[in-house]
């Protein structure tokens, strides 16, 4: 099966994915810090 150039779709740009992931990571990080403080202190 041969696909023409117009049938190929490039992957979605990661720009739309990054902010949500970063926000989620920050939220989980702050939640973890509030729930369980650093045991090394």
URBELKA-V552172 format. One record per backbone hydrogen bond with DSSP energy under -1.0 kcal/mol. NH is the residue of the N-H (numbers start at 1). CO is the residue of the C=O. Records with the same first field share a line. If there is no record, write none. Layout:
NH=CO / CO
//
This chain:
18=14
21=17
22=18
23=19
24=20
25=21
26=22
27=23
28=24
29=25
30=26
31=27
32=28
33=29
34=30
35=31
36=32
41=38
//
